[in-house]
Amino acid sequence: MQQQQAYDFETFMPREERERTQRLRVAEPREKKPLLKRRDLSWVKYIVVGAVVLALIASALEARITSMELTDQINTAKDQLSALQSEYAYLTNEAEMKLNSSDIENAAQGLGLYEPEQSQITYVERDEDDTIVLPKNNLERTLEQVTTGALSIMEYLKP
């Protein structure tokens, strides 16, 4: 059963429309392309790996710089400590030399100072009455000893 058309309208159509209708055809629906194919993403892997490598290099450089700064600070502190220790040793030696008793005694004698004699020392005793006891000089002590001896002999000879 074939159909026949009474009129073939295509023969009456202008030529341009005929060509346009012939060129148009229905195509099968295409599969949707993913926006980024797997092979198109390979450059992203390289970028990520490069960024990780650069981050590791940057952190290693930062650690090295920090280490060098700390080493410099330690060396500066060691130099200061060494200088202070030598200054301490020098000052200690100077103090010992200045506090040497023979040097002090010689300096005092150079100024005319001598150790006091017993007769020059005054003791102050604080009892019920305020009294000052002056020590006796050598002559007074000798006379007192002679007087005490003479008194004891006289008591012995007394009838």
MIBA-105496 format. One record per atom (N, C-alpha, C): y negated, z negated, x negated; atom name; residue number from 1. Coordinates in pm, 1 decimal. Layout:
REM residues N
         v         w         u  atome  num
         Y         Z         X     CA  NUM
...
END
This chain:
REM residues 159
         v         w         u  atome  num
     114.8       0.0     -79.6      N    1
       0.0       0.0       0.0     CA    1
    -124.2       0.0     -86.1      C    1
    -160.9     102.9     -84.6      N    2
    -281.6     123.5    -160.0     CA    2
    -395.6     135.3     -65.2      C    2
    -497.5      76.6    -108.2      N    3
    -615.7      85.1     -25.0     CA    3
    -702.5     198.2     -76.1      C    3
    -755.6     252.8       9.8      N    4
    -846.1     358.2     -27.9     CA    4
    -982.0     320.6      22.3      C    4
   -1066.3     354.5     -56.1      N    5
   -1201.3     323.4     -15.8     CA    5
   -1264.0     448.8      40.0      C    5
   -1335.6     422.2     135.9      N    6
   -1397.6     537.6     199.3     CA    6
   -1504.7     594.4     110.1      C    6
   -1574.3     510.0      52.3      N    7
   -1680.5     557.2     -34.8     CA    7
   -1667.3     488.9    -169.6      C    7
   -1689.4     558.1    -270.0      N    8
   -1695.5     499.8    -403.5     CA    8
   -1841.4     476.9    -435.5      C    8
   -1883.2     354.3    -422.0      N    9
   -2024.0     323.3    -439.4     CA    9
   -2067.3     335.0    -585.5      C    9
   -1974.6     328.5    -672.5      N   10
   -2010.6     334.8    -813.3     CA   10
   -2066.2     472.5    -848.9      C   10
   -2024.3     569.4    -783.7      N   11
   -2075.0     702.8    -813.9     CA   11
   -2219.9     717.0    -774.6      C   11
   -2261.9     639.0    -675.0      N   12
   -2400.4     648.6    -630.0     CA   12
   -2493.6     551.9    -705.2      C   12
   -2441.3     467.2    -783.7      N   13
   -2522.2     369.2    -855.6     CA   13
   -2589.7     434.5    -975.4      C   13
   -2704.3     385.0   -1008.4      N   14
   -2765.2     439.3   -1128.2     CA   14
   -2679.3     405.3   -1251.0      C   14
   -2697.3     483.7   -1349.4      N   15
   -2611.5     476.6   -1466.6     CA   15
   -2623.8     341.3   -1537.1      C   15
   -2737.5     284.4   -1548.7      N   16
   -2756.6     157.8   -1618.6     CA   16
   -2680.1      45.5   -1550.8      C   16
   -2683.3      44.0   -1421.8      N   17
   -2612.1     -61.3   -1351.1     CA   17
   -2462.6     -44.1   -1369.4      C   17
   -2418.5      77.7   -1373.8      N   18
   -2276.6     101.8   -1394.9     CA   18
   -2233.5      47.0   -1529.3      C   18
   -2314.1      72.5   -1630.8      N   19
   -2278.3      25.3   -1764.2     CA   19
   -2281.6    -127.6   -1767.5      C   19
   -2377.8    -186.7   -1698.2      N   20
   -2387.1    -331.4   -1699.4     CA   20
   -2266.4    -392.3   -1631.1      C   20
   -2223.2    -335.0   -1523.9      N   21
   -2107.5    -390.1   -1455.9     CA   21
   -1982.0    -369.6   -1536.2      C   21
   -1977.3    -265.8   -1610.8      N   22
   -1858.8    -243.0   -1690.8     CA   22
   -1857.1    -338.3   -1811.0      C   22
   -1971.1    -368.8   -1862.6      N   23
   -1974.6    -456.6   -1979.7     CA   23
   -1944.8    -600.5   -1942.7      C   23
   -1974.9    -637.7   -1827.1      N   24
   -1952.0    -775.5   -1787.3     CA   24
   -1805.8    -793.7   -1753.8      C   24
   -1754.3    -896.3   -1807.6      N   25
   -1616.5    -930.6   -1775.7     CA   25
   -1603.2   -1082.0   -1780.6      C   25
   -1510.1   -1131.2   -1713.2      N   26
   -1487.8   -1274.9   -1706.9     CA   26
   -1398.9   -1312.1   -1823.3      C   26
   -1444.1   -1405.9   -1899.6      N   27
   -1367.0   -1449.6   -2014.6     CA   27
   -1297.0   -1578.8   -1979.4      C   27
   -1195.1   -1601.5   -2051.4      N   28
   -1121.7   -1725.6   -2029.4     CA   28
   -1207.8   -1842.5   -2079.1      C   28
   -1195.1   -1956.8   -2015.9      N   29
   -1277.2   -2070.6   -2059.9     CA   29
   -1237.4   -2110.9   -2202.3      C   29
   -1336.2   -2130.8   -2282.5      N   30
   -1310.7   -2168.2   -2422.8     CA   30
   -1288.0   -2318.3   -2431.8      C   30
   -1217.1   -2352.6   -2536.4      N   31
   -1199.2   -2495.3   -2562.5     CA   31
   -1329.3   -2548.6   -2621.2      C   31
   -1363.4   -2670.3   -2582.7      N   32
   -1487.0   -2728.8   -2634.2     CA   32
   -1466.1   -2765.1   -2780.8      C   32
   -1560.0   -2723.6   -2862.1      N   33
   -1554.3   -2756.1   -3004.3     CA   33
   -1609.2   -2897.7   -3023.0      C   33
   -1540.8   -2974.9   -3103.0      N   34
   -1600.9   -3104.3   -3135.7     CA   34
   -1729.5   -3079.4   -3216.4      C   34
   -1822.3   -3171.1   -3203.3      N   35
   -1949.8   -3151.9   -3272.0     CA   35
   -1931.3   -3141.6   -3423.0      C   35
   -1850.9   -3231.2   -3476.8      N   36
   -1823.9   -3227.8   -3620.5     CA   36
   -1673.8   -3216.7   -3640.7      C   36
   -1633.9   -3115.1   -3709.4      N   37
   -1491.2   -3100.1   -3736.9     CA   37
   -1454.2   -3188.7   -3854.0      C   37
   -1328.4   -3212.3   -3869.0      N   38
   -1278.6   -3297.8   -3975.3     CA   38
   -1318.2   -3243.4   -4112.4      C   38
   -1308.2   -3113.8   -4130.2      N   39
   -1342.1   -3058.3   -4260.7     CA   39
   -1493.1   -3062.2   -4284.6      C   39
   -1571.3   -3066.5   -4177.2      N   40
   -1715.9   -3078.0   -4192.6     CA   40
   -1756.5   -3220.2   -4234.0      C   40
   -1671.0   -3319.1   -4209.8      N   41
   -1701.3   -3457.6   -4244.1     CA   41
   -1662.7   -3492.9   -4387.9      C   41
   -1607.3   -3402.8   -4463.4      N   42
   -1564.7   -3434.5   -4599.5     CA   42
   -1684.3   -3471.4   -4687.2      C   42
   -1798.9   -3415.9   -4663.6      N   43
   -1917.0   -3448.9   -4743.4     CA   43
   -1963.4   -3592.0   -4716.7      C   43
   -1934.5   -3645.3   -4595.2      N   44
   -1971.5   -3782.6   -4563.1     CA   44
   -1892.0   -3879.1   -4651.3      C   44
   -1763.4   -3846.9   -4674.3      N   45
   -1681.6   -3931.9   -4761.3     CA   45
   -1741.9   -3937.8   -4901.0      C   45
   -1785.4   -3825.4   -4952.0      N   46
   -1843.9   -3822.4   -5085.2     CA   46
   -1973.7   -3903.7   -5091.2      C   46
   -2051.2   -3896.0   -4985.5      N   47
   -2176.0   -3973.0   -4981.9     CA   47
   -2145.9   -4122.6   -4979.0      C   47
   -2048.8   -4163.6   -4897.4      N   48
   -2013.3   -4305.5   -4887.5     CA   48
   -1959.2   -4355.9   -5021.4      C   48
   -1870.1   -4280.0   -5082.3      N   49
   -1813.2   -4320.4   -5212.1     CA   49
   -1924.5   -4328.1   -5316.2      C   49
   -2015.2   -4231.3   -5317.1      N   50
   -2127.5   -4232.7   -5411.0     CA   50
   -2216.7   -4353.2   -5390.6      C   50
   -2242.8   -4388.0   -5263.4      N   51
   -2326.6   -4504.3   -5234.3     CA   51
   -2260.4   -4633.3   -5281.8      C   51
   -2130.3   -4645.1   -5263.2      N   52
   -2057.3   -4763.8   -5309.1     CA   52
   -2062.0   -4772.7   -5461.0      C   52
   -2042.0   -4660.3   -5528.6      N   53
   -2045.9   -4659.9   -5675.0     CA   53
   -2185.2   -4698.0   -5723.6      C   53
   -2288.9   -4642.2   -5661.4      N   54
   -2425.4   -4676.6   -5700.4     CA   54
   -2455.9   -4824.6   -5676.1      C   54
   -2404.2   -4878.8   -5565.1      N   55
   -2424.5   -5021.6   -5537.4     CA   55
   -2355.9   -5108.0   -5642.7      C   55
   -2235.5   -5069.4   -5684.9      N   56
   -2164.6   -5144.4   -5789.3     CA   56
   -2239.4   -5137.1   -5922.0      C   56
   -2288.9   -5020.0   -5955.4      N   57
   -2363.0   -5005.1   -6080.2     CA   57
   -2491.4   -5089.1   -6075.9      C   57
   -2561.7   -5085.4   -5961.9      N   58
   -2685.2   -5163.1   -5948.0     CA   58
   -2657.9   -5313.2   -5958.8      C   58
   -2549.7   -5359.9   -5895.1      N   59
   -2519.5   -5503.5   -5902.4     CA   59
   -2477.9   -5543.2   -6043.4      C   59
   -2405.7   -5455.6   -6114.4      N   60
   -2368.0   -5485.7   -6253.1     CA   60
   -2492.2   -5491.4   -6341.7      C   60
   -2585.8   -5400.7   -6321.5      N   61
   -2709.4   -5402.2   -6399.8     CA   61
   -2792.5   -5526.7   -6369.4      C   61
   -2798.0   -5564.3   -6242.4      N   62
   -2872.9   -5684.7   -6205.3     CA   62
   -2810.5   -5808.8   -6268.5      C   62
   -2677.9   -5816.6   -6268.2      N   63
   -2610.1   -5930.7   -6329.7     CA   63
   -2637.2   -5934.0   -6479.9      C   63
   -2638.1   -5820.1   -6543.3      N   64
   -2663.8   -5812.9   -6687.5     CA   64
   -2807.2   -5855.9   -6718.1      C   64
   -2901.9   -5810.4   -6637.5      N   65
   -3042.2   -5847.9   -6658.2     CA   65
   -3060.6   -5997.8   -6639.6      C   65
   -2999.2   -6053.1   -6535.1      N   66
   -3008.2   -6197.5   -6510.6     CA   66
   -2946.8   -6275.3   -6626.6      C   66
   -2833.8   -6227.1   -6675.8      N   67
   -2768.4   -6291.9   -6789.3     CA   67
   -2858.1   -6290.1   -6912.2      C   67
   -2924.6   -6178.4   -6937.6      N   68
   -3012.8   -6168.5   -7053.6     CA   68
   -3133.8   -6260.8   -7039.3      C   68
   -3189.6   -6270.3   -6918.3      N   69
   -3302.6   -6360.1   -6896.2     CA   69
   -3262.6   -6505.5   -6918.6      C   69
   -3145.5   -6542.9   -6867.8      N   70
   -3099.0   -6680.3   -6886.1     CA   70
   -3070.3   -6709.5   -7033.2      C   70
   -3016.2   -6611.6   -7104.8      N   71
   -2990.4   -6628.9   -7247.7     CA   71
   -3121.4   -6649.4   -7322.7      C   71
   -3223.6   -6573.0   -7287.0      N   72
   -3354.2   -6591.2   -7350.1     CA   72
   -3410.8   -6729.7   -7321.1      C   72
   -3397.1   -6776.6   -7197.8      N   73
   -3445.5   -6910.2   -7163.4     CA   73
   -3370.5   -7017.7   -7241.2      C   73
   -3239.9   -6999.5   -7255.6      N   74
   -3158.9   -7096.5   -7330.5     CA   74
   -3201.9   -7098.1   -7476.9      C   74
   -3222.4   -6980.1   -7535.7      N   75
   -3264.1   -6973.8   -7675.9     CA   75
   -3401.6   -7036.6   -7695.5      C   75
   -3492.1   -7014.6   -7600.8      N   76
   -3624.9   -7076.3   -7609.1     CA   76
   -3613.8   -7228.3   -7601.9      C   76
   -3531.2   -7276.7   -7510.7      N   77
   -3512.0   -7422.1   -7497.9     CA   77
   -3448.0   -7480.2   -7624.1      C   77
   -3353.3   -7406.8   -7684.8      N   78
   -3290.4   -7454.3   -7809.1     CA   78
   -3392.6   -7460.9   -7921.9      C   78
   -3480.1   -7360.4   -7930.2      N   79
   -3583.0   -7362.0   -8033.1     CA   79
   -3678.0   -7479.4   -8013.8      C   79
   -3716.5   -7505.0   -7888.5      N   80
   -3803.7   -7619.2   -7860.4     CA   80
   -3734.4   -7750.0   -7895.9      C   80
   -3606.2   -7760.6   -7861.4      N   81
   -3530.4   -7881.7   -7893.1     CA   81
   -3523.6   -7902.5   -8043.9      C   81
   -3498.3   -7796.4   -8117.8      N   82
   -3490.8   -7806.6   -8263.4     CA   82
   -3624.8   -7850.7   -8321.4      C   82
   -3733.1   -7793.1   -8272.1      N   83
   -3865.8   -7830.8   -8320.3     CA   83
   -3895.4   -7977.0   -8288.0      C   83
   -3862.3   -8019.6   -8167.4      N   84
   -3887.0   -8158.9   -8128.6     CA   84
   -3800.5   -8256.1   -8207.9      C   84
   -3676.1   -8217.3   -8238.2      N   85
   -3589.8   -8304.6   -8317.5     CA   85
   -3643.7   -8319.7   -8459.5      C   85
   -3691.7   -8210.8   -8517.1      N   86
   -3747.0   -8221.2   -8652.8     CA   86
   -3875.7   -8304.2   -8651.2      C   86
   -3957.8   -8288.5   -8547.0      N   87
   -4078.1   -8370.0   -8535.5     CA   87
   -4042.3   -8517.2   -8517.9      C   87
   -3937.5   -8544.8   -8438.8      N   88
   -3892.2   -8683.0   -8419.0     CA   88
   -3846.6   -8743.6   -8551.8      C   88
   -3768.8   -8667.0   -8629.6      N   89
   -3721.4   -8716.5   -8759.1     CA   89
   -3839.5   -8743.0   -8852.1      C   89
   -3937.6   -8653.0   -8852.4      N   90
   -4055.3   -8670.8   -8937.3     CA   90
   -4132.9   -8796.2   -8897.1      C   90
   -4158.0   -8812.2   -8766.0      N   91
   -4234.1   -8927.8   -8718.8     CA   91
   -4159.4   -9058.9   -8742.4      C   91
   -4027.9   -9057.6   -8724.5      N   92
   -3948.9   -9177.7   -8750.7     CA   92
   -3958.2   -9217.2   -8897.4      C   92
   -3948.8   -9119.1   -8985.4      N   93
   -3958.8   -9144.9   -9128.8     CA   93
   -4097.4   -9198.5   -9163.4      C   93
   -4201.6   -9139.8   -9105.1      N   94
   -4338.3   -9187.1   -9129.1     CA   94
   -4354.5   -9331.4   -9081.8      C   94
   -4300.4   -9362.8   -8964.2      N   95
   -4312.0   -9498.9   -8910.6     CA   95
   -4238.8   -9598.2   -8999.9      C   95
   -4122.4   -9561.5   -9049.3      N   96
   -4047.5   -9650.7   -9137.6     CA   96
   -4122.8   -9673.1   -9268.3      C   96
   -4186.2   -9567.6   -9317.8      N   97
   -4261.8   -9583.3   -9442.0     CA   97
   -4383.6   -9672.6   -9420.8      C   97
   -4449.7   -9660.0   -9305.4      N   98
   -4568.6   -9739.9   -9280.0     CA   98
   -4534.6   -9884.5   -9246.9      C   98
   -4416.7   -9906.4   -9192.3      N   99
   -4376.7  -10042.4   -9156.0     CA   99
   -4295.3  -10111.2   -9265.3      C   99
   -4285.5  -10051.5   -9379.9      N  100
   -4212.5  -10110.4   -9491.3     CA  100
   -4283.6  -10240.3   -9530.1      C  100
   -4211.1  -10349.6   -9535.6      N  101
   -4272.1  -10481.8   -9557.2     CA  101
   -4338.2  -10492.2   -9694.3      C  101
   -4282.4  -10431.0   -9794.8      N  102
   -4344.3  -10441.0   -9927.4     CA  102
   -4476.6  -10365.1   -9929.5      C  102
   -4482.7  -10252.7   -9859.2      N  103
   -4608.1  -10178.2   -9852.7     CA  103
   -4714.7  -10258.1   -9778.3      C  103
   -4674.4  -10322.5   -9670.5      N  104
   -4768.0  -10404.7   -9592.9     CA  104
   -4817.1  -10521.3   -9677.5      C  104
   -4725.5  -10585.0   -9751.9      N  105
   -4763.0  -10698.5   -9836.5     CA  105
   -4858.6  -10653.5   -9946.9      C  105
   -4830.7  -10538.6  -10006.0      N  106
   -4920.0  -10488.4  -10111.7     CA  106
   -5057.5  -10454.7  -10055.2      C  106
   -5060.2  -10394.6   -9936.8      N  107
   -5188.5  -10362.4   -9875.1     CA  107
   -5265.1  -10489.7   -9841.7      C  107
   -5196.6  -10592.7   -9792.9      N  108
   -5261.6  -10719.7   -9760.5     CA  108
   -5316.5  -10785.2   -9886.9      C  108
   -5239.9  -10785.0   -9993.4      N  109
   -5287.1  -10844.0  -10119.3     CA  109
   -5405.0  -10764.9  -10174.2      C  109
   -5403.8  -10632.4  -10151.2      N  110
   -5517.5  -10551.7  -10193.9     CA  110
   -5643.8  -10589.9  -10118.3      C  110
   -5628.7  -10637.5   -9996.1      N  111
   -5743.3  -10682.3   -9916.5     CA  111
   -5779.1  -10828.4   -9942.8      C  111
   -5700.6  -10894.6  -10027.9      N  112
   -5728.7  -11034.2  -10060.3     CA  112
   -5659.3  -11131.8   -9966.9      C  112
   -5556.6  -11088.1   -9895.7      N  113
   -5483.7  -11174.9   -9803.6     CA  113
   -5355.5  -11223.3   -9870.7      C  113
   -5325.3  -11351.9   -9855.0      N  114
   -5202.3  -11408.8   -9910.6     CA  114
   -5136.6  -11494.4   -9805.6      C  114
   -5011.7  -11532.2   -9829.3      N  115
   -4942.6  -11620.4   -9735.8     CA  115
   -5009.3  -11757.3   -9739.6      C  115
   -5022.8  -11821.6   -9623.8      N  116
   -5089.2  -11953.2   -9622.3     CA  116
   -4999.3  -12060.8   -9684.1      C  116
   -5064.7  -12158.5   -9745.0      N  117
   -4990.8  -12272.2   -9799.1     CA  117
   -4969.3  -12373.0   -9686.7      C  117
   -4883.0  -12468.4   -9711.6      N  118
   -4853.0  -12569.4   -9608.5     CA  118
   -4978.6  -12648.0   -9570.6      C  118
   -5067.5  -12670.2   -9664.9      N  119
   -5186.9  -12748.3   -9634.8     CA  119
   -5284.0  -12670.1   -9545.9      C  119
   -5268.1  -12540.0   -9542.1      N  120
   -5357.4  -12458.6   -9461.0     CA  120
   -5308.6  -12444.8   -9316.3      C  120
   -5188.3  -12488.9   -9286.7      N  121
   -5130.6  -12474.2   -9153.7     CA  121
   -5164.6  -12595.5   -9070.2      C  121
   -5208.4  -12575.3   -8949.5      N  122
   -5243.5  -12682.5   -8857.2     CA  122
   -5152.0  -12672.1   -8736.7      C  122
   -5086.6  -12782.5   -8702.3      N  123
   -5000.4  -12787.0   -8585.9     CA  123
   -5070.9  -12863.4   -8475.9      C  123
   -5062.9  -12818.4   -8358.7      N  124
   -5123.9  -12885.9   -8244.6     CA  124
   -5010.4  -12933.1   -8156.1      C  124
   -5003.4  -13065.4   -8134.0      N  125
   -4901.7  -13121.9   -8048.0     CA  125
   -4967.8  -13167.4   -7919.9      C  125
   -4901.1  -13147.2   -7814.0      N  126
   -4958.7  -13184.1   -7685.9     CA  126
   -4869.4  -13291.3   -7624.5      C  126
   -4910.8  -13413.9   -7637.0      N  127
   -4840.3  -13526.0   -7575.7     CA  127
   -4932.6  -13583.4   -7468.7      C  127
   -4916.9  -13714.0   -7446.5      N  128
   -5003.4  -13778.1   -7349.4     CA  128
   -5148.9  -13770.2   -7393.9      C  128
   -5175.0  -13798.2   -7519.0      N  129
   -5311.4  -13781.9   -7570.2     CA  129
   -5313.3  -13649.5   -7646.0      C  129
   -5425.5  -13589.3   -7637.7      N  130
   -5440.4  -13466.2   -7714.1     CA  130
   -5473.3  -13503.4   -7857.5      C  130
   -5383.4  -13467.3   -7945.5      N  131
   -5406.7  -13497.6   -8086.3     CA  131
   -5380.2  -13373.8   -8169.6      C  131
   -5448.7  -13367.0   -8277.9      N  132
   -5426.5  -13259.9   -8374.6     CA  132
   -5379.5  -13325.7   -8502.0      C  132
   -5265.1  -13282.6   -8548.4      N  133
   -5209.1  -13338.9   -8670.1     CA  133
   -5229.1  -13237.6   -8780.4      C  133
   -5304.7  -13277.7   -8878.7      N  134
   -5326.5  -13190.3   -8992.5     CA  134
   -5222.8  -13222.6   -9098.7      C  134
   -5159.9  -13123.5   -9153.6      N  135
   -5063.6  -13153.0   -9259.3     CA  135
   -5137.2  -13199.1   -9385.2      C  135
   -5066.8  -13277.6   -9458.4      N  136
   -5127.3  -13334.5   -9577.7     CA  136
   -5107.2  -13238.2   -9693.0      C  136
   -5203.6  -13238.3   -9780.1      N  137
   -5189.0  -13151.9   -9896.6     CA  137
   -5094.9  -13218.6   -9996.7      C  137
   -5069.4  -13153.6  -10103.3      N  138
   -4972.3  -13204.1  -10201.4     CA  138
   -5014.8  -13338.9  -10260.4      C  138
   -5142.7  -13357.3  -10285.5      N  139
   -5191.0  -13481.8  -10343.0     CA  139
   -5172.3  -13597.7  -10245.9      C  139
   -5205.9  -13576.7  -10119.8      N  140
   -5190.3  -13681.4  -10019.3     CA  140
   -5044.1  -13715.4   -9999.8      C  140
   -4958.0  -13614.9   -9999.9      N  141
   -4813.4  -13642.0   -9983.5     CA  141
   -4760.3  -13722.7  -10101.3      C  141
   -4804.1  -13688.7  -10218.2      N  142
   -4757.5  -13760.7  -10337.2     CA  142
   -4805.6  -13906.1  -10333.2      C  142
   -4930.7  -13927.4  -10296.4      N  143
   -4983.0  -14064.9  -10287.0     CA  143
   -4909.0  -14143.3  -10179.4      C  143
   -4877.3  -14081.1  -10069.7      N  144
   -4803.6  -14149.3   -9963.1     CA  144
   -4664.7  -14188.8  -10010.4      C  144
   -4599.5  -14100.7  -10082.9      N  145
   -4465.2  -14132.4  -10133.6     CA  145
   -4471.3  -14247.7  -10235.5      C  145
   -4573.6  -14247.3  -10320.6      N  146
   -4589.3  -14356.5  -10419.8     CA  146
   -4618.1  -14488.2  -10347.0      C  146
   -4702.1  -14486.5  -10247.5      N  147
   -4735.8  -14607.1  -10172.6     CA  147
   -4612.5  -14659.7  -10099.8      C  147
   -4536.5  -14575.0  -10039.3      N  148
   -4415.2  -14617.1   -9968.3     CA  148
   -4315.8  -14677.4  -10066.6      C  148
   -4302.5  -14616.6  -10181.1      N  149
   -4209.6  -14670.1  -10283.1     CA  149
   -4255.3  -14805.9  -10333.0      C  149
   -4385.7  -14820.6  -10355.9      N  150
   -4438.1  -14949.1  -10405.1     CA  150
   -4420.5  -15057.2  -10299.4      C  150
   -4443.0  -15024.7  -10173.1      N  151
   -4426.3  -15123.7  -10066.8     CA  151
   -4280.9  -15167.3  -10053.0      C  151
   -4190.1  -15073.5  -10067.5      N  152
   -4049.8  -15110.0  -10055.8     CA  152
   -4006.5  -15195.9  -10175.7      C  152
   -4059.1  -15170.9  -10292.8      N  153
   -4026.6  -15255.2  -10408.7     CA  153
   -4082.8  -15395.1  -10386.4      C  153
   -4205.7  -15407.8  -10335.1      N  154
   -4264.4  -15537.9  -10312.2     CA  154
   -4187.9  -15616.8  -10208.1      C  154
   -4136.9  -15551.7  -10108.8      N  155
   -4056.5  -15622.3  -10008.1     CA  155
   -3927.2  -15671.4  -10068.4      C  155
   -3874.1  -15594.9  -10158.5      N  156
   -3749.1  -15634.4  -10223.0     CA  156
   -3773.0  -15756.0  -10314.3      C  156
   -3885.2  -15758.5  -10382.7      N  157
   -3916.0  -15864.8  -10477.3     CA  157
   -3974.0  -15988.4  -10405.2      C  157
   -4011.6  -15979.7  -10287.7      N  158
   -4074.2  -16088.6  -10213.7     CA  158
   -3974.6  -16204.5  -10196.4      C  158
   -4020.7  -16334.9  -10230.4      N  159
   -3927.6  -16445.9  -10219.4     CA  159
   -3903.9  -16494.1  -10082.0      C  159
END
